[in-house]
Amino acid sequence: MQFLVSLKDSESWQEIVKRCQLAPLKEFDDLNDLHTESSDSKAYCICSVLTLADISQLLANKQTQIVLSLDSPETLVAQLLHEGKSLSDSVSIWNQQTEAILKLQQQHRRQLHLAQADGLLICPAQLPEWLASKYSPIAEAPPRLSQDFHSLIASQALRQNHETESTWLRLIACSLPLLDNPYLRFDLDAIYQTALVQKEEQLAESKGENELLLQQLFHVQEELEKAFSAGKQQLAVSKDENELLLQQLFSVQEELDYKLKIASAEVVKSKHQLAAVQAELKVISASKVWKSATPVRKLAKALSAKKRAREQLWKDAALILTSEYFDVSWYLQSYPDVAESGMDPAEHYLCFGAAEGRAPGPMFDSNWYLSRYPDVAESGINPLLHYVKFGLLEGRTVTPKPQQHQIEAK
């Protein structure tokens, strides 16, 4: 079966649903009614938004093909800003969600196709045949020119953050080539004019508020003058009351001085008790029992270090799994001893595979990478892990024959 799906119920997705001629499914649960032989060869549009868990469930069937509609990164971050989230939180949320999508696409790259929603509206001819034949494109492509201030801020924030810029480039590389320029353009003059109008409206509103504040201040001033006049009359009456308060304060001060002396004595006593405890601890530290427990304490430290190393291995394994160059199925098929061992393939490659000269996938040559870049070999870092963390951004190649996407990038 083939499916057209989305993770967001945006205006672009609603327009795509209108133009799509695939068999519609209103809800994900409607799939339960399709478990027949006649439905296996049909294509459907699931109108309601799905989660990544729903898409993973569909991909469990190896015959399933999915086109996932994605709004532009600028639009998604701008929506988060409109919801009241901070700029840093909005960028972080988008990056986490996109990394999860890319990870799923890397695991099912033959089944899951990513497509920018604007591209679906403009250029469906580049889509898979089962979708392109069932789709009515916009007759004349509208200019992808945004006048939204939040989208402009989102675009700059994504480009200035090294991590999100890298994620954005990977998203473009993993998506169907539907647009000549996947980035939004901005009508800066319109955005500036809109800002001026908003500023004038704010000034007019502030002017009205200021006039109201002045009226309130005049009223407060009148009230204060009345209060001051009444206060002068009460001043003579309160003189006797003040003298009484002073007497009470002197009494309280004497009581506090007495309590302070008691507290100071307690502090001295506590210091003596602390010195006695420290002396006792010194005797215990010098005892044979304490020294005999030294190996136990060292073992505890060693176990803690081992735990930290294990946690770092998990992080590195998760990182290379997001790379298109680590192919889990290929690795297990090429090295049946790894499959028989039951060890996680990514962890095996990090711990043993690279050192044994094994490749993480058909598109990455570990031995060639280390010989081509002796600084990587001298550092002792795993070759694929180095490429994912540093090599890609430094423009390093992964095999003697450059990959197609590397040629296009140049």
N, C-alpha and C positions, 0 to 999 in steps of 0.2 A: 504494500500500500504506500501511497504518497500523501504527504500532508503539508499544508501551508499554515504556519502558526506564528504567534507573537507572544512576547512577554509583557507588553504594555498596551493598554487600551487608549492609544493616542488618536488624534485626528487623522494622521497618516494611515494608521491601521484601519480605521473605520472606512476611509476612502478605498483602501485596497480591497476590503471585504465586499464593498459595493461593486467594484469592477471585476472581481474574481468570478469565474463561471464554474468553479469546482463545486462538487456536491457539498452543501453546507452541513456542519455539525455545530449546534448551538453551544453544547457543553462537552467537556472532556469525557464525562461519564457516558455520553451517547455512544462511545466506542464499544461498550459492552454489547450493543445490538448488532455489531458488524462482524462477528466471528463466524463468517460463512465463506465458502470457497469463492463465491461470486464477488465478494468485497475485496479480496486480496489484490486484484488488479486495478482497483479504482483509486482515484485521487480525491482528497477531501480538503476543505478549508474549515479549521476549527475556529469559530468566530470568537469564542471567549478566550481570555488570556490564560496562558499556561505557566506553570513553574518549571524550573530546570529538572525537578524530580519527575514531573509529568513527561517531559521530553525524554529523559533517561529511560523511563518505562517503555515509551514507544520504540526507542532504539534497541531495546532488548531483542526485538525481531530483526534479524540481519537483513531481511528483504525490504525493510522500511526505508523510505527516502523522505527527508524533511527539509523544507526551506524555512528558515527562521528569520522573520522580519525584525529588524532592529532600527530604532530611531537613531539619529545622529548623536554622537557624544555631546556636542554643544547643547542640543535640545534637552537631553536627559539631565545634564547637570543644571541647566537653567530651570527645569521643572522642580528640582530639589531646592534651588534657591527660592523659587516662588513659594514653596511649602514652608519657608522660614528657617531652613537649615543654613549653617555657616558655609562659607566658601570652601574651607579646608575639609569639612565633613562631607560636603556634596561631592567633591573630587574624590575623596577616599571611598565613599560608597560606590560611585561609578566604577572606580578601579577594581574594587573587590568583586562586583557583579560581573564585570567584563572578563576578569581573570577566570572566574568560574565558567563562563560561557566558552572561552578559548580552551580551557582544559577539557570540557566535554567534547568540543569539536575535534581536538587532537585525538581523543580516544575513538571517535567515530567519523573520521574525516571523509570516508567514502559514503557515509549516509547523511551526515548533517551539513547543510550548506547555509552559510550566513549571507544575508542580503540586507543592504541599507534600504529603509522604507522609501526614501526619496527616489532611489534607483528603481524600485519595483514600480513606482508610479510613472517613471519617465522612460525606462528602457527595458521592458520585459523580454525583448528579443534575445538577450543574453542568458535568460533563465533556462533551466532544464526543459526539455521538450514537453514533458507531461504538464508543466505549468504554463509555459509560453503559449501553448495552443489553447489554453482555457483562460485567457486574460485579455482585457480590453485596456490598452494603454491610454494615457492622456494624449489627445490629438496634437497639442502643441506644448512642449515642455516649458513649464513656468521657470523664470529665473530663480536660482537658489540664492536669493538676496534677502538676508534677514535684517529687520529693523528693530530687533529685540535687544535691549541693553544687557539683560541678564545672559543671553546667549553669547554676546560679545565678551563679557567678563569670563564666562565659562570657557570659551575658546582660548583666551589668553592664559587662563589658569592651567588648563590641560597641557598647553604647549610649553609653559615655563617650568613645569614639574617633570624632572627627568624620568621618574617611574611611570607616570601616566602617559607621557609622550611615547615611551617605549611600548606600553600596552596598546595605545592608539594605533601605532604603526603595525603592530602584530595583528590587530583587528582588521585593518585594511588589507594586509597580506592574506589573511585567511578568509576574506569575504569575496563574493562573486564580483567581478569587475563590471559593475553596472554604470558607474559614473566616471567621466574623465577626470573630475576633480572631486574627491570625496569630502572636501572641507567646505563648510558654509562660507559664503562671502557676506559682507556687511555693508549696508548703506549708512556710512558714518555721518553723512550730512543729515539724513532723516533722524538718526539716533540723537544727534546734537540738537536738532530743532525740537524734538520731543522733550529732551531734557530742559531746554529753555522754557517751553510752555509749562512744564511741570514746576519749574522754579518760579515762574511768574504767578502761577496759581498758589504756590506755597506762600509767596510774599503777600499776595492779596489776603489769604487766609490769616497769615500772621498779623497783618495790619488790623483786621477786625478783632483778633484776639488781644492785640495790644491796647486797642481802645477800650475793650471790656475790662482789661486789667487796670487801666488808669481809673476807670470808674470805681472799680473795687478798691483801689488804693485810696482814692478820695474818701470813700466810705469808711475804710479802716482808719484813716487819719482822723476823721471826725470822732470815731469811737475811742481812739487813743486819747484824744484831747479831753473827752468826757471822763475817761478812766483816770487820766492824770489829775484832773480837778478833784475827782472823788478820792484819789490816793493821798493828795495833800491833806484832805480833811481827816483821813484815817491815820496819818502819820503820827499825830499827837497821841492818838489812842493807843497805837502800837508800841510807843516808847516803853511803857511799863512791861508790855509783853516781851520786848526784846531783852530787857534786864533779867526777866525770869528765865528766858532761854539761855542767856549767858551763864547763869548760875547752874543750870542743868548741864551745859556743855563742860563746865569746870569739873562737875561731879563725874561725868562720863570719862573725861580725860584722866582723872585720878584712878578710876577703875581700870582703864586700859593700861596705864603705867604699871599697875600691880600685876596684871595678866602678862605683860611683856616680860617682867622680871621672872615670873614662873616659867614662861616659854624659853627664856635664855638658859635657865637652869636645866631644862629638859634637853636642850640642844647639846650642852656640855656633857650631860649623861649619855646621850646617844653617841657622841663622838668616842667616849671611852668604850662603850659597848662595841662600836665598829672596829676600834683598834684591837679589841680582844678577839673578835671574829676573824680579822685578817691574820692575826698571829696563829690562830688555830688552823686556818687554811694553809698557812705556810708549813706548819708541822705535817699536815695531811699530805701536801704535795711532795714532801721529802720522804714519806713513808714508803715501804716496800710494796704495799697494796696498790698505791697510786701508780708507782713505776711499773708494776706488773701489768697494769691495764693499758699501758702505752700502745702495744700492738693492736688492741681492740680499737682504740681511737684512730690509729693510722688506717686500719681496715675500713672504718666508717668513712674516712676522707676519700679513700680509694673508690669505694662504692659510689660515693657522690660524684666523683669525677667520671666514672663509667656511665652513670645515668645521664650526665650532661653530654657526653660524647654520643650516646644513643639518641638523645633528643636532637642533636645537630645532624645526625645521619638521617633521621626522619625528615627534617626540614630540607636537606639537600636532595633526598629522593623525591620529595614532593615537587621541588623546583625543576628537576630534569624531566619529570613526567609531563610538565606543561610544554616541553619543547617538542617540536615536530620531528626532531632527529632521534628521539627515543621511541622506538616502536616495540611495545610490549609483546605483541603476538609474534613478530619477526624474531625477537631475541629468544623467546622460549622455543620456537621452531628450529632456529639455527643452533641452539645449544641445549639439546634435550637433557643434558646432565643438570642444568639449572632447573628445568621443570621437574625432574625427578627429585631434586633436593628439597622442593617445596619452599625455597627461599624467595622472598620478594625480588622480582627481576631488577628493579631499580637499585635496591640495596646491594644485590649481588654485583651489579656493574660497578657501583661506587667502591665496594670493598675489595673485589677480586677481578672482575671482568676487564677493566681497563689495564690493570697490571699484567693480565694474562694475554693482552693483545686482542681482546674481543671488541667488536663494534657494537654500539648501542642500537644501530639500525642500518638499513641499506644506504642511507644518505650521509653517514658520518663515519670517517675513517680515523679511529683513535690513534693508531701508530703513525699515520701520515701527519696528523695534527701536531703530535709531540715532536716529530722530527722536523717539521716545518717551522715550529716555534720553540726553540730550545729554552727560552725563558720560562715557558709553561712547564716543560719537563723538569727544569731545575727547581721550580717552586714546589713540585710534588702534588699539585692540585689535580683532581680528575679532569681529563681533557674536555668532556662535554659540559661538566659543571663550570669550568673556566669559560667556555664559549658562551653559555647562557648568561653568566654573570658579567663578563667583560668582553669576550671576543667579538660578539655580535656588534656591540657599540663601537668597538675598535676597528671594525671592517675586516676582520680575519675570515679566511675561507675554511671550509670544513673538509674538503676533499680536493684531490688534484684537478678534478673537473668542476668548475663553478656551477652552482645550482641556478636554475632559471630566474628565481626571484632575486638572487644576488646580482645577476647581470642587469635585470631591470632596475634594481636599486641604484646601480652605478650610472 
